[in-house]
């Protein structure tokens, strides 16, 4: 039987049985809250007043005929040492809990700051893209300037075209006038007999 139990303990694939602890069990959270309340009370003026009143009463009673401390205030010193020995760990425990809360708060603040920085960077990129897009969009003044330039160019070109048409018409009229004058001179010469009349005309086909 002992060999079987030893073999079972030697196997690594079998979890070991959890032994019950015989130490006293307490709630760390409740004990921490108690330590914080105690440390908070020890750091007040009320505790100093209570402690002063207790020591004065102890001294007054023990110097009177009703003295109960046979060790000449040694028992009072023992009580004060015991109170200090318990107060110091309670204050340290309260400080440790406060440090844990401060660390958690700082972690949350750091995470919140990181989120805020990410949001600020995102908004900065969005603003930069919007500024670039707005820079590429034509403004009202730009459109007015472009329309003014196009209108001036169209008017200039239309003026040049009208001038060319007038020039062509004038040159055509001058050419027709010259042709009419040449024709009148030729007819006048024919009438005076200085030039024989053209047979059949230059522009008519020859009839044989």
MARGUDREN-930460 format. One record per residue: x, y, z of N, C-alpha, C, CB in turn; residue in one letter; residue number from 1. Coordinates in steps of 0.1 Angstrom, whole numbers, plus 5000, padded with zeros to 4 digits. Glycine has a CB too. Layout:
# residues N
X  Y  Z  X  Y  Z  X  Y  Z  X  Y  Z  a  NUM
...
# end
This chain:
# residues 208
5008  4988  5000  5000  5000  5000  5009  5013  5000  4991  5000  5012  x  1
5019  5012  5008  5028  5023  5008  5035  5025  4995  5039  5022  5019  x  2
5038  5014  4988  5045  5015  4975  5036  5021  4965  5050  5001  4970  x  3
5023  5018  4965  5014  5024  4956  5012  5039  4958  5000  5017  4957  x  4
5011  5043  4971  5011  5058  4973  5023  5065  4969  5008  5060  4988  x  5
5035  5058  4971  5047  5064  4967  5048  5066  4952  5059  5056  4973  x  6
5044  5055  4945  5044  5056  4930  5034  5066  4925  5040  5042  4924  x  7
5023  5068  4932  5013  5078  4928  5019  5092  4930  5000  5077  4935  x  8
5026  5094  4941  5033  5107  4943  5044  5110  4933  5038  5108  4957  x  9
5050  5099  4928  5061  5101  4919  5057  5104  4905  5070  5088  4919  x  10
5045  5101  4902  5040  5104  4888  5038  5119  4887  5027  5097  4885  x  11
5042  5125  4875  5041  5139  4873  5028  5143  4866  5052  5144  4864  x  12
5021  5134  4860  5008  5137  4853  4996  5137  4863  5006  5127  4842  x  13
4999  5134  4875  4988  5134  4885  4990  5146  4894  4988  5120  4894  x  14
4980  5155  4895  4981  5167  4903  4982  5163  4918  4970  5176  4901  x  15
4990  5170  4925  4991  5167  4939  4979  5172  4947  5004  5174  4945  x  16
4976  5165  4957  4964  5169  4965  4968  5182  4973  4960  5158  4975  x  17
4958  5191  4973  4960  5204  4980  4958  5202  4995  4951  5215  4974  x  18
4968  5205  5002  4968  5204  5016  4961  5217  5022  4982  5202  5022  x  19
4953  5214  5032  4946  5225  5038  4956  5232  5048  4933  5220  5046  x  20
4956  5245  5047  4965  5252  5056  4958  5254  5069  4968  5266  5050  x  21
4966  5253  5080  4961  5254  5093  4963  5268  5099  4968  5244  5103  x  22
4969  5277  5090  4971  5291  5095  4958  5298  5095  4981  5298  5085  x  23
4957  5308  5104  4944  5316  5105  4941  5323  5092  4944  5325  5117  x  24
4928  5323  5088  4924  5329  5076  4918  5343  5079  4914  5320  5068  x  25
4921  5353  5071  4915  5366  5073  4913  5372  5060  4925  5375  5082  x  26
4905  5382  5059  4902  5389  5047  4912  5401  5045  4887  5395  5047  x  27
4921  5400  5035  4931  5411  5034  4925  5424  5031  4940  5407  5023  x  28
4913  5424  5024  4907  5437  5021  4901  5444  5033  4896  5435  5010  x  29
4895  5435  5041  4889  5441  5054  4900  5445  5063  4880  5430  5060  x  30
4910  5437  5064  4921  5441  5073  4928  5454  5068  4932  5430  5074  x  31
4929  5455  5055  4935  5467  5049  4927  5480  5052  4937  5466  5034  x  32
4914  5478  5051  4905  5489  5054  4906  5493  5069  4890  5486  5050  x  33
4907  5483  5077  4908  5486  5092  4922  5493  5094  4908  5473  5100  x  34
4932  5489  5088  4945  5496  5089  4945  5510  5084  4956  5488  5082  x  35
4938  5512  5073  4937  5526  5068  4929  5535  5078  4930  5526  5054  x  36
4918  5530  5083  4910  5538  5093  4918  5541  5105  4897  5531  5097  x  37
4926  5531  5110  4934  5533  5121  4945  5543  5119  4941  5520  5126  x  38
4952  5542  5107  4963  5551  5104  4957  5565  5102  4970  5547  5091  x  39
4945  5566  5096  4939  5579  5094  4935  5585  5108  4926  5578  5085  x  40
4931  5577  5117  4928  5582  5131  4941  5586  5138  4920  5572  5139  x  41
4951  5579  5136  4964  5582  5143  4970  5595  5138  4974  5571  5141  x  42
4966  5599  5126  4972  5611  5120  4963  5624  5123  4974  5610  5106  x  43
4954  5623  5132  4945  5634  5135  4949  5641  5148  4930  5630  5135  x  44
4944  5653  5150  4946  5660  5163  4938  5654  5174  4942  5675  5161  x  45
4927  5647  5171  4919  5641  5181  4927  5630  5188  4906  5635  5175  x  46
4934  5622  5180  4942  5612  5187  4953  5618  5196  4949  5603  5176  x  47
4959  5629  5192  4969  5635  5201  4962  5640  5214  4976  5647  5193  x  48
4950  5646  5213  4943  5650  5225  4940  5639  5234  4930  5658  5221  x  49
4934  5628  5228  4931  5616  5236  4943  5610  5242  4924  5605  5227  x  50
4954  5609  5235  4966  5603  5240  4972  5612  5252  4977  5602  5229  x  51
4972  5625  5250  4976  5634  5260  4968  5633  5273  4976  5649  5255  x  52
4955  5633  5271  4946  5631  5282  4948  5618  5290  4931  5633  5278  x  53
4950  5607  5282  4952  5594  5288  4965  5594  5297  4953  5583  5278  x  54
4976  5600  5291  4989  5600  5298  4988  5609  5311  5000  5605  5289  x  55
4981  5621  5309  4980  5629  5321  4972  5623  5332  4973  5643  5317  x  56
4961  5616  5328  4953  5609  5338  4960  5598  5345  4940  5604  5331  x  57
4968  5591  5337  4976  5580  5342  4986  5585  5352  4984  5572  5331  x  58
4993  5596  5349  5003  5602  5358  4996  5607  5371  5011  5613  5351  x  59
4985  5614  5369  4978  5620  5381  4973  5609  5390  4967  5629  5376  x  60
4968  5598  5385  4963  5588  5393  4974  5580  5400  4954  5578  5385  x  61
4985  5579  5394  4996  5571  5400  5005  5579  5409  5005  5565  5389  x  62
5003  5592  5409  5010  5600  5420  5001  5603  5432  5016  5613  5414  x  63
4989  5598  5431  4979  5600  5441  4979  5588  5450  4965  5603  5436  x  64
4972  5588  5461  4971  5576  5469  4964  5564  5463  4964  5579  5482  x  65
4958  5567  5452  4951  5556  5444  4960  5550  5433  4938  5561  5438  x  66
4973  5550  5435  4982  5545  5425  4980  5531  5423  4997  5549  5428  x  67
4980  5526  5410  4979  5512  5407  4991  5507  5399  4966  5509  5399  x  68
5000  5516  5395  5012  5511  5388  5024  5509  5398  5016  5522  5376  x  69
5027  5497  5401  5037  5495  5411  5052  5496  5405  5036  5481  5417  x  70
5053  5498  5392  5066  5499  5386  5071  5513  5383  5066  5490  5373  x  71
5065  5523  5388  5068  5537  5386  5068  5541  5372  5082  5540  5392  x  72
5056  5540  5366  5053  5544  5352  5060  5534  5342  5058  5558  5350  x  73
5065  5523  5346  5071  5514  5336  5060  5507  5328  5079  5503  5344  x  74
5049  5505  5335  5037  5498  5328  5032  5508  5317  5026  5494  5337  x  75
5032  5521  5320  5028  5531  5310  5037  5531  5298  5027  5545  5316  x  76
5050  5530  5301  5060  5529  5290  5058  5517  5281  5074  5530  5295  x  77
5054  5506  5288  5052  5493  5280  5039  5495  5272  5050  5482  5290  x  78
5029  5501  5277  5017  5503  5269  5019  5512  5257  5005  5509  5277  x  79
5027  5523  5259  5030  5532  5248  5039  5525  5237  5037  5545  5253  x  80
5048  5517  5242  5057  5509  5232  5048  5499  5224  5068  5502  5239  x  81
5039  5493  5231  5030  5483  5224  5021  5490  5214  5021  5476  5234  x  82
5016  5502  5218  5008  5510  5209  5016  5514  5196  5002  5522  5216  x  83
5029  5518  5198  5037  5522  5187  5041  5511  5178  5050  5529  5192  x  84
5043  5499  5185  5047  5487  5177  5036  5482  5168  5051  5476  5186  x  85
5023  5485  5172  5012  5481  5163  5009  5492  5154  5000  5478  5172  x  86
5011  5504  5158  5007  5516  5149  5016  5516  5137  5008  5529  5156  x  87
5029  5513  5138  5039  5514  5127  5035  5505  5116  5053  5511  5132  x  88
5032  5491  5118  5028  5483  5107  5015  5487  5101  5028  5468  5112  x  89
5006  5491  5109  4993  5495  5104  4995  5507  5094  4983  5499  5115  x  90
5003  5517  5098  5006  5528  5090  5013  5524  5077  5014  5539  5097  x  91
5022  5515  5078  5029  5510  5066  5020  5503  5057  5041  5501  5070  x  92
5011  5495  5062  5001  5488  5054  4992  5497  5047  4993  5478  5062  x  93
4987  5508  5054  4979  5518  5048  4987  5525  5037  4974  5528  5058  x  94
4999  5528  5039  5007  5534  5029  5009  5525  5016  5021  5538  5034  x  95
5011  5512  5019  5012  5503  5008  4999  5503  4999  5015  5489  5013  x  96
4988  5502  5006  4975  5503  4999  4973  5516  4991  4963  5500  5008  x  97
4977  5527  4997  4976  5539  4990  4986  5540  4978  4980  5551  5000  x  98
4998  5534  4980  5007  5533  4969  5001  5525  4957  5021  5527  4973  x  99
4995  5514  4961  4988  5505  4950  4977  5513  4943  4982  5493  4956  x  100
4969  5521  4951  4959  5529  4944  4965  5539  4935  4950  5535  4955  x  101
4976  5546  4940  4982  5556  4932  4988  5550  4919  4993  5563  4940  x  102
4994  5538  4920  4999  5531  4908  4988  5528  4898  5007  5519  4912  x  103
4977  5523  4903  4966  5520  4894  4961  5533  4888  4955  5513  4902  x  104
4960  5543  4896  4955  5556  4891  4964  5562  4880  4953  5566  4902  x  105
4978  5561  4883  4987  5565  4873  4987  5557  4861  5002  5565  4879  x  106
4985  5544  4862  4984  5536  4850  4971  5540  4842  4983  5521  4853  x  107
4960  5543  4848  4948  5547  4841  4950  5561  4835  4936  5548  4851  x  108
4957  5570  4842  4960  5583  4836  4970  5582  4824  4967  5592  4847  x  109
4979  5573  4825  4988  5571  4814  4981  5565  4802  5000  5561  4818  x  110
4972  5556  4804  4964  5550  4793  4955  5561  4787  4956  5538  4798  x  111
4949  5569  4796  4940  5580  4791  4948  5590  4783  4933  5587  4803  x  112
4960  5593  4788  4969  5603  4780  4973  5597  4767  4981  5606  4789  x  113
4976  5584  4767  4979  5577  4754  4967  5578  4744  4983  5563  4756  x  114
4955  5576  4749  4943  5577  4741  4942  5591  4736  4931  5572  4748  x  115
4944  5601  4745  4942  5615  4741  4953  5619  4730  4943  5624  4753  x  116
4965  5614  4732  4975  5617  4722  4972  5611  4709  4989  5612  4727  x  117
4967  5598  4709  4963  5592  4696  4951  5600  4690  4958  5577  4699  x  118
4942  5605  4698  4931  5613  4692  4936  5626  4686  4920  5615  4702  x  119
4945  5632  4694  4951  5645  4689  4959  5643  4676  4960  5651  4700  x  120
4967  5632  4675  4974  5629  4663  4964  5627  4651  4983  5617  4664  x  121
4953  5619  4654  4943  5617  4643  4937  5630  4639  4932  5607  4649  x  122
4933  5638  4648  4927  5651  4645  4937  5660  4637  4922  5658  4657  x  123
4950  5659  4641  4960  5667  4634  4961  5662  4619  4973  5666  4641  x  124
4961  5649  4617  4962  5644  4604  4950  5648  4596  4964  5629  4604  x  125
4938  5647  4602  4926  5651  4595  4926  5666  4591  4913  5648  4604  x  126
4930  5674  4600  4931  5688  4597  4941  5691  4586  4935  5696  4610  x  127
4952  5684  4586  4962  5686  4576  4956  5682  4562  4975  5678  4578  x  128
4949  5670  4562  4943  5666  4549  4932  5676  4545  4937  5652  4551  x  129
4924  5681  4554  4914  5691  4551  4920  5703  4545  4905  5694  4563  x  130
4931  5708  4552  4938  5720  4547  4943  5718  4533  4949  5724  4557  x  131
4949  5706  4531  4954  5703  4517  4942  5703  4507  4962  5690  4517  x  132
4931  5697  4511  4920  5696  4502  4914  5710  4499  4909  5687  4507  x  133
4913  5718  4510  4908  5731  4508  4917  5740  4499  4906  5738  4521  x  134
4930  5737  4501  4940  5744  4492  4938  5741  4477  4954  5741  4497  x  135
4934  5729  4474  4932  5725  4460  4918  5729  4455  4934  5710  4459  x  136
4909  5733  4463  4896  5737  4459  4896  5751  4454  4885  5736  4470  x  137
4890  5754  4442  4890  5768  4437  4881  5777  4445  4885  5767  4422  x  138
4886  5788  4449  4879  5798  4457  4871  5807  4448  4888  5806  4466  x  139
4863  5815  4454  4854  5824  4446  4862  5835  4439  4844  5831  4455  x  140
4873  5840  4446  4881  5850  4439  4889  5844  4427  4891  5856  4449  x  141
4894  5831  4429  4901  5825  4418  4892  5823  4406  4906  5811  4423  x  142
4879  5818  4409  4870  5816  4398  4867  5830  4391  4857  5810  4403  x  143
4865  5840  4398  4862  5853  4392  4874  5858  4384  4859  5864  4403  x  144
4886  5856  4389  4898  5860  4381  4899  5851  4368  4911  5858  4389  x  145
4896  5838  4369  4897  5830  4357  4886  5834  4347  4895  5815  4361  x  146
4874  5837  4352  4863  5841  4343  4866  5854  4336  4850  5842  4350  x  147
4873  5863  4344  4876  5876  4338  4887  5874  4327  4882  5885  4349  x  148
4897  5866  4330  4907  5863  4320  4901  5857  4307  4918  5855  4325  x  149
4892  5847  4309  4886  5840  4297  4877  5850  4289  4877  5829  4302  x  150
4870  5859  4296  4862  5869  4290  4870  5879  4282  4853  5877  4300  x  151
4881  5883  4288  4890  5892  4280  4896  5885  4268  4901  5897  4290  x  152
4900  5873  4270  4906  5865  4258  4896  5864  4247  4911  5852  4263  x  153
4883  5860  4251  4873  5859  4241  4870  5872  4234  4860  5853  4247  x  154
4869  5883  4241  4867  5896  4235  4879  5899  4226  4865  5906  4245  x  155
4891  5896  4230  4902  5899  4221  4902  5891  4209  4916  5897  4229  x  156
4899  5878  4210  4898  5870  4198  4887  5874  4189  4897  5856  4201  x  157
4875  5878  4194  4864  5882  4186  4868  5895  4179  4851  5884  4195  x  158
4875  5904  4186  4879  5917  4179  4889  5914  4168  4886  5926  4190  x  159
4898  5905  4170  4907  5901  4159  4900  5895  4147  4918  5891  4164  x  160
4890  5887  4150  4882  5880  4139  4874  5891  4131  4873  5869  4145  x  161
4868  5900  4139  4861  5911  4132  4870  5919  4123  4853  5919  4142  x  162
4882  5922  4128  4891  5930  4120  4895  5923  4108  4903  5934  4129  x  163
4898  5910  4109  4902  5902  4097  4890  5902  4087  4905  5888  4101  x  164
4878  5900  4092  4866  5900  4083  4865  5914  4075  4853  5897  4090  x  165
4867  5924  4083  4866  5938  4077  4877  5940  4067  4867  5949  4087  x  166
4889  5935  4070  4900  5936  4061  4898  5928  4048  4913  5931  4067  x  167
4893  5915  4050  4890  5907  4038  4879  5914  4029  4885  5893  4042  x  168
4869  5919  4035  4858  5926  4027  4864  5938  4020  4847  5930  4037  x  169
4872  5946  4027  4877  5958  4020  4887  5954  4009  4885  5967  4030  x  170
4895  5944  4011  4904  5940  4000  4896  5934  3988  4914  5930  4005  x  171
4885  5927  3991  4877  5921  3980  4870  5933  3972  4867  5912  3985  x  172
4865  5943  3980  4859  5954  3973  4869  5962  3964  4852  5964  3983  x  173
4881  5963  3969  4892  5970  3961  4895  5962  3949  4904  5973  3970  x  174
4896  5949  3950  4899  5941  3939  4888  5941  3928  4902  5927  3943  x  175
4876  5941  3933  4864  5942  3923  4864  5956  3917  4851  5939  3931  x  176
4868  5966  3925  4868  5979  3919  4879  5980  3908  4870  5990  3930  x  177
4890  5974  3911  4901  5974  3901  4897  5967  3888  4914  5968  3906  x  178
4890  5956  3890  4886  5948  3878  4875  5956  3870  4880  5934  3883  x  179
4866  5963  3877  4856  5971  3870  4863  5982  3862  4846  5976  3879  x  180
4873  5988  3868  4880  5999  3861  4887  5994  3849  4890  6006  3870  x  181
4894  5982  3850  4901  5976  3839  4891  5973  3828  4909  5964  3843  x  182
4879  5968  3832  4869  5964  3822  4864  5977  3815  4858  5957  3828  x  183
4862  5988  3822  4857  6000  3815  4868  6006  3806  4854  6011  3826  x  184
4881  6005  3810  4891  6009  3801  4892  6001  3789  4905  6009  3808  x  185
4891  5988  3790  4891  5980  3778  4880  5982  3769  4891  5965  3782  x  186
4868  5984  3774  4856  5987  3766  4858  6001  3759  4843  5987  3774  x  187
4864  6010  3767  4865  6023  3760  4875  6023  3749  4871  6033  3771  x  188
4886  6015  3750  4895  6013  3739  4889  6006  3727  4908  6005  3744  x  189
4880  5996  3730  4873  5990  3719  4864  5999  3712  4865  5978  3724  x  190
4858  6008  3719  4849  6017  3713  4856  6027  3704  4840  6025  3724  x  191
4868  6031  3709  4876  6041  3701  4883  6033  3689  4886  6048  3709  x  192
4883  6020  3688  4890  6013  3678  4904  6010  3680  4888  6020  3665  x  193
4909  6014  3692  4923  6012  3695  4926  5997  3697  4928  6020  3707  x  194
4917  5989  3701  4919  5975  3704  4909  5967  3697  4919  5972  3720  x  195
4912  5957  3689  4902  5948  3683  4894  5941  3693  4909  5939  3673  x  196
4882  5939  3689  4873  5932  3698  4876  5917  3699  4858  5933  3694  x  197
4875  5911  3710  4879  5897  3712  4868  5889  3706  4881  5894  3727  x  198
4873  5879  3698  4864  5870  3691  4858  5860  3701  4871  5864  3679  x  199
4845  5861  3702  4839  5851  3710  4841  5852  3725  4843  5837  3706  x  200
4850  5862  3728  4853  5863  3743  4863  5853  3747  4841  5862  3751  x  201
4871  5857  3757  4882  5849  3762  4876  5837  3771  4892  5857  3771  x  202
4865  5840  3777  4860  5830  3786  4850  5820  3779  4853  5836  3797  x  203
4846  5823  3765  4837  5814  3759  4844  5803  3751  4828  5822  3749  x  204
4838  5792  3750  4845  5780  3743  4845  5783  3728  4838  5767  3746  x  205
4856  5777  3721  4857  5779  3707  4847  5770  3699  4872  5776  3702  x  206
4839  5777  3690  4829  5770  3682  4835  5769  3668  4816  5777  3682  x  207
4838  5757  3663  4843  5755  3650  4833  5754  3639  4851  5742  3650  x  208
# end
